Amino acid sequence: MANSIKTAQKWLNDADAILITASNGFSISEGLNLFANDQKLVTVLGDLVEKYNLPSLLGALGYQYPNELDRWRVYAKIAEFYNYNYQPGELMDQLKQIVDGKPHFIWTSNIDHHFALAGFENYLEVEGNWQTGVCTTHPKEHSLVDLKDVLHEIYLKDQSGTLTEQDLPTCGDCGSPLALNIPGDLFKMDQTQVEGFANFVNKYQDQKILVLELGIGPQNRMIKEPSMQLVAGNAQSHYITINKGQLNIPNVIGERSTGFSSTISEAFDALITGTGDLQTQGPTKPAPKPTPEQQKQQDEMMKNFYPSYTVNRGYRPGELVMYTTIDPAHPSHLHMVQYGRAIMYTYGDPVTVHCFTQDGHYHSVKLGLNKRKNEVHGFYVEAGTFIAMETHKGGKTGFSQISITFPDNTSGELLIPKVDQLEKAYPGQKALIERLMIKQ
């Protein structure tokens, strides 16, 4: 145990940069439990709990209220208790001490906005936050709105009994009502945060980057799996996970990982002091290294795979996760799918996949999470198909996370077609093919 703590300290000290990932476990450690049905829920929401039989803060945020005044009363009460009166506690102070001035970025699914309120500047809130508003009529086109002061005013007027519908926030561009920018039909990623994250990953992915994971469950696919992918793809990287009672460290990164099955506060104390009576896991003995030929094949695949993209090796056999930063000037290049592949979209901005099938047909598939816009979550690409990806956001940069699963026991090689042959097979798509082809 002592060796694990000392090893984790050394990794932190040696790191060029730290990627902090956090989910509900960190919020709960701070005293904010979205799932709890207890006296604190009544303290925060008052009579609205009994009026609507609200089961939790999460239930309160998603409830379909019969009138907008009560909806915003709920939002304002939550924001007043957990945001307007928020004071960073010991956990945030310890986290700043652990980071100790190193380049860092926070990647979180928490919607409480606490990292920003605690003074951290570099963060990506992948599910938004309850202090930001989004236009209900033009959610993609109009800017996000900071609601901190508006929610405080709603709270004060609610307390004084003077709240009216005229006090509810509207879009400054079109006058439509606002909604909270949290997961739902209207949610959109903050592009400034997205670009900051993409820049951080691009800058440090090949350096000594350390992932410090705080309170993320073992089955989390949104943040935990991609951060493991980042570590798996960089032999200089390390991974520290803190989650009491539930640790998940795959063998492929076991030698560069350690876990603390403890409270976050206990683990932070150990990382700062170098001592502690904690249950730990790892590092483990290294997995067998690939043969020179296997390594050569992997390196060639990574070099060729979507040259405009950030690509990381998967930690599961046959799996690859891509962090994609794309725009019309930098789409992925057309290549042939030598073996059938499953393509799955996790989150981010929607992506268009151009598919040229073996029978001479062209198809355009929109990957995303909005079925109303004919977006699909994933699909299977048959062998012999040429594919390329790009954003369909116009001239703006897009960010997406996409997983590609290769069949077992395949090399994963990519076959780049010759442009003249492809244009003969698909004459109607000549301009598209020339734009998407690798310039040789």
N, C-alpha and C positions, 0 to 999 in steps of 0.2 A: 504493500500500500504506500509506504513512504517513498519507495522508488517511483511509483506512478505519479505521485505529487511532484517530486523533484523533476521527473521527466517532463511533465506538463509545464512546469515553470521554465525549464530550459527552452522548450518549444516556443513559449510566449516571448522569452527574451530574444531568441534568435530570429523570430519572424520578421519578414520585411513588411508585412501588412496583416491585418486581422479582419476576417469577415465574421461578424457577430450575427447569428441567426436566432430568432426568438419567436415563441408562440405562446399559447395560453398559460403554460406553466410559469412563465415569467410574470405575467399579469397577476396570476393567483398568488405568487410569492410577494407581490406588492400589495395584496389585499383586494384585488379586483377579480371577482369570479363571475364570469358571464353566465354560468350554468347554475349558480346556487339559488335555492329558494329558502331564504332565511330572514332573520329580523333586519339585516342590513338592507335587503331589498325594500322593505317597508320604510326604513329610514331614508332611502334615496327617493323613492317614488310616492310615498305617502298613501293617500286614499285611492290613488289610481290602481294600486295592486288589487284591492278588493273589488273595485268598480268593474275591472276587466278580467279579474282572475288571472293576473299575469304570473307566469311560473318562474321567471328569471329575467335578468337584464337582456339576454339574448332573445327571449320570447317577447319582451316589451318592445325591442327594436323592430321586430318583424311583424308585430300585431297589426291587423287591419282595423284601424280605429274608425268609428262612424263619423267623427268630425275632426277637422284639421287642428282645432285648438288643443284637443287632448293629445293628439300626436306630438305636437310641438311642446306641449307641457312636459311630456315624458322626455323628449330629447333634451330640453333645457334643464330639467332636474338632474339627468345623468351627467350632462356637461358641467353643470355647476358643482356637483359633488366630486366628480373625478377629474375635471380639467381646470375649471376656473380657480378652484381652491387647491390645486395640486402643488405639492411641495416634494421635490425629489428626496427619496429616503436613502437608507444606507446601501441598498442594492445598487442604485445608480452611482453613488459615490464610489463604491467598491469597483464597479465596472470601469469607471474612469481611471481608477488607480491601476487596474489590470491592463488596460489599453496603454496607459503611460505614454501618451503622445505619439504612438505609432500611427501610421496611416490606417484607417479603419472605415468600415461601412457596416451599417445595420440593415439586415434583410428580415422583415417581420410580417407576420400575418395578423398581429394585434391591431385592433382598430381604436385603441384608447389614445394614441398620439403622445404617449408618455415619453418616448425617447426624445422627441423633439422638444417637449416641455422641460426635459431634464438638461437640455443644452447640447444634445448631439445634433450635428448638422448634416451628416451624410447618411441617408436612410432611404429605403424603399418599403413603403407600406403596401403590400401586394393586394390587400383587401380594403384599402382606403382607410379613412378614420371618421369618427362621428363628430368631428369639429369642422368638416368641410362639406359644402353643398354643391349639388350638381343640378343643372337646368332640367326640368321634367319634359320640356318640349324639344330641346336641341342639346341633349346630353353630350354628344360627341363634338359638336361644333363650338359650343360656348364654353368659356373658361370656368374652372372650378372656383368656388367662393369660400373664403375664410369666414366661418360663422362664429368665431369665438365671442366677439362683442355682441353680435345679434342674439345668440343664445343666452348670454348673461342678461340682456335687456328683457328678453321674453320671461326669464325666470323672475326678475324683479317685478315686472308688471303682473305676472301670475300671482306672486305673493301679495301684491297690493290689491288684487281683484280688478285690475283695469285692462287686462289683456283682451284684445279684439283681433279679428282676422286681418285687419289692416296692419297689425304688427308682425305678421308672418313674413319671412323672407321671400323675395322674388329675384329673378334673374335680371341683372343689370343690362343685359343685351336685348332681351325681348319682353321682360315683365312677367314671364311664366313663373309659377310656383317652383320653389326649390325642393329637392329631396336630399337626404344625407347620402354622401358618396361612400356607401358601404355595399357589400355584395348584393346584387339584385339586377333587374333588367336595365337600370339606368347607370350602373357603375362604370367608371372608366379609370384607367390607370393614369396617374400623374406623370406626364411625359418628362418633366424635369427630373423627377426621382428615377425614372426608368433609364434615362440617359446617363445619370450619375452612376447607377449600378453597372450599366454596360461598360462605361469607361473604367470603373474600378476593376471589374473582372478582366477586361482586356489588358489592363496595365500590369496586374499582378498574377495572372493565372499561371505564368511560367516561372514565377519567383517563389520565395519561401513564404507562402501564404498559409495562415492558420485559420481554420474554421472553429469558432467557439459557439457551441450550440446550447441554447438555454431553454429548457422546459418544452421541448418538442417531442411529441409522442412517437413511438417506434414505427407507426404505420403512416406517418405524414408524407404525402406525395408532393405537396406543393413546394416545400422548402427543404425538408430533410434529404429526400432522394437526390435532388439536383446538387445540393452542397456536397453530398458524398461523391457524386460524379466528378465534381471539381477536384476533390482530393484524389480520387482514383486516377485522374488524368495527369497528375503532376507529382513526380517522385519526390520533390522537395517539400511538399505540403504536409500539414498535420491536421488532426481532427480531435477536438476535445468536446465531449458531450456530457451534459448535466441533466439528469432526469430521474427523480427518485423512483426506484422500483421497476423501471422499464428502460433498459438500454438496448440499443440495436447497433452493433458495429459489424459490418460484413467482413469476412475473412480477407478480402482483397485489399482492404486498407487497415487491417488489424495491426500490422507492425508500426503504423504511423498514427495510431489512434489510442485514446484512453477515455474511459467513461467514469463518471462519479454518480453512483446511485445514492443521492443525498439531496437535501434541500439546496437550492442555489446559494443561499447565504452560507451554509456550511462549506460548500465547494469553493466559493469565493474566498472565505477565510483561509482555506488550505492553500489556494493558489497564491495568496498574498504572503502568508506566513511560512509556507513550506511544510507545515505540520497539520495533522488532523486525523481523527479516528473515523475514517470513512470507508464505505464499501466501494472498491474500484474494480474496473475491468480493463485489461490491456496495459501496455502494448503486448501483442502476441508475436509469436515467431512468424517470420515472413513466409508468404506463400511461394511456391516454386516459381522461379523466374522463367519468362518465356525464352525459348531457344533464339539464337541470333536470327534465324529465318523467320520465326514468328514475330519477333520484334520489328524486323524489316518490313514485313507485311503490314503490321499495325501502323508504323510510322508513315508508310506510303499512303495508307488509307486516310490517315489524319491530314496529311499534306494536301491530298486531292479533294477531300470531302468539303464541299461548299467553301471555297477559298475566301469568300466574303464574310464568313460566319465565325463565331467563336464556338469551337467544338471541343468536347471533353469525352474521354473514354468512359464507357459504362462500367459499372461494377457488377452487373449481372451478365452472364454469358450471352453474347449476341445482342446486347442492348447498347444504345448510344443516345445520349441526351444532348441536344443542341441548345445553347443560348443564342438566339438569333437577333442580330441587329440589322435591319434591312430597310431599304428605300428603293425607289425606282432606279437610282443610279448604281445600286449595288445588290442586285438580286443574286440568288444562288445560280450557279451555272448548270446548264442542261447536262445530265448524265444518264446512262442507262441503268435501270434496276436489273442486275444480273440474276438476282433471286427475288422471289416474292417478299415484300416487306410490309409490316404494319406500321402506320404513321399515326401517332397519337398527339393531340394538342392538349397542353395543360393550362396555361394562362398567358395573358399578355394581349397584344394587339392581334387582330385577325390576320391570317396569311392566305394568299392565293397560291395553290399548287397547280402548275401547268403540267398536264399529263398528255403525252403522245404515245398512244397504244400501238401494239404490234399489228393490229388490223387496219391501221391507217387513220384512226380517228383521233381528234383532239378534244380533251375535256378540261374544264377549269373547275377546280374544287376549292371551296372556301373553308378553311379550317378556323374554328372559333367555337364560342360557347352560346351564341345567340341563334337559336333555331328559327326565330322569326325572320332572320335575314338569310336564311338558307345556309347557315354555317353548320358544319358537322364537327364532331369532337375527334373523329379519327376514321381512317379507312384503310383498306388493304390495296397495295399496288402489285399488280401481277408482273412476273418476270418478263423482261423484254420491253418494258415501258420506259420512256425517257421522261424525267421529271425535273422541275426547277421550282423554286419558291420565291415569292416577293410579297411585300405588304400591299394591301389595297386601300391605303389611306391617302392616296394622292401623293403630294410631294414630301410628306412628313416621314421621319424615321420611325420605324416600328420595332417593337421588342416582343419576342415570343419565346416560349419554352416548348420544344417539340421533341418527342422521343421516337426513335426509329428502332424497330426490332428486326434483327437479321436472323435468318434460320440458323439453327445449330450447325456446327461443323462447316461453315462457309468462311471464305477469306475476307469477305466484305469489300472486295475490290470494286472500283468504280470504272465504268467504261464510258469514255467521252466520245460522242459520235462526230463524224465529219460533217461539216455544215452543208456541203453541196449535196450529200446523200440524203440528209434529213429534209432539206428543202424540196428535193424531188419527191420524197414520200408525202410531204405535207405542204403543197404549193400555196395553199390558202393562208398559211401561218408564217410566211417567209420573214416578214418584219419582226414578228415575235421571236422567231428562232435566232435571227441575227443579233437581237438584243440580249438574248439569254445565253448565247454560246460563249465558251472560253475563247478569247482572242489568241490564236496561235501564231 
